[in-house]
C-alpha cells in the first residue's frame, strides 16, 4: 500500500473516529481510533501519514501515524 499524508479535518472524541483531508482523494477519508498507531486519539489539524483501505462504505485510513515535524 502507498503511504499518504493528510490533515485531520474533524475528530469526534466521544465516538472515536473522524475524517482526514488529503490532496490525493476527492472525499475525506474515514479514520477510526483503532487504526492509529502512535497515539490514542487525533486532534483537528494534526498532520498524519496513513494507508488507504477500500471498504464498502468508502475509503478508510489504516496504519495512521501522527507526523511530528
C-alpha positions as CSV (number, residue, x, y, z in Angstrom):
1,X,0.0,0.0,0.0
2,X,1.1,3.6,-0.7
3,X,1.6,5.9,2.2
4,X,-0.3,9.2,2.0
5,X,-0.3,12.4,4.1
6,X,-3.2,14.4,5.2
7,X,-4.6,16.7,7.9
8,X,-7.3,15.7,10.4
9,X,-10.3,17.7,9.4
10,X,-12.7,16.5,12.1
11,X,-12.4,14.3,15.1
12,X,-15.3,13.1,17.3
13,X,-13.7,12.1,20.6
14,X,-16.8,10.6,22.1
15,X,-17.2,8.2,19.1
16,X,-13.5,7.5,18.5
17,X,-13.4,8.4,14.8
18,X,-13.0,11.3,12.4
19,X,-12.0,12.3,8.9
20,X,-8.7,13.1,7.2
21,X,-8.4,15.6,4.3
22,X,-5.9,14.7,1.7
23,X,-4.9,16.0,-1.8
24,X,-5.0,12.5,-3.3
25,X,-8.6,11.8,-2.5
26,X,-11.6,13.9,-3.5
27,X,-13.5,12.7,-0.5
28,X,-12.4,12.9,3.1
29,X,-11.0,9.6,4.4
30,X,-12.7,8.0,7.4
31,X,-10.4,7.1,10.3
32,X,-11.2,5.0,13.5
33,X,-9.1,5.3,16.7
34,X,-8.2,1.5,16.5
35,X,-6.3,2.3,13.2
36,X,-4.0,4.9,14.9
37,X,-0.5,3.5,15.7
38,X,1.4,6.1,17.7
39,X,-1.2,7.7,19.9
40,X,-4.8,7.1,21.1
41,X,-6.8,10.0,19.6
42,X,-6.2,12.6,17.0
43,X,-6.9,16.4,17.1
44,X,-8.2,18.6,14.4
45,X,-5.2,20.0,12.4
46,X,-2.9,17.0,13.1
47,X,-0.6,16.1,10.2
48,X,-0.8,12.3,9.7
49,X,0.6,9.6,7.5
50,X,-1.6,6.6,6.6
51,X,-2.6,4.0,4.0
52,X,-6.0,3.7,2.4
53,X,-8.1,0.5,2.6
54,X,-11.1,0.3,0.3
55,X,-14.3,-0.7,2.1
56,X,-18.0,-1.0,1.0
57,X,-18.6,2.4,2.7
58,X,-15.7,4.1,1.0
59,X,-12.0,4.7,1.7
60,X,-10.7,4.1,5.3
61,X,-7.4,5.2,6.7
62,X,-5.3,2.5,8.3
63,X,-1.9,2.4,9.9
64,X,-2.3,6.1,10.8
65,X,0.6,7.8,12.5
66,X,1.0,11.4,13.5
67,X,3.8,13.1,11.7
68,X,5.9,15.1,14.2
69,X,7.9,17.9,12.5
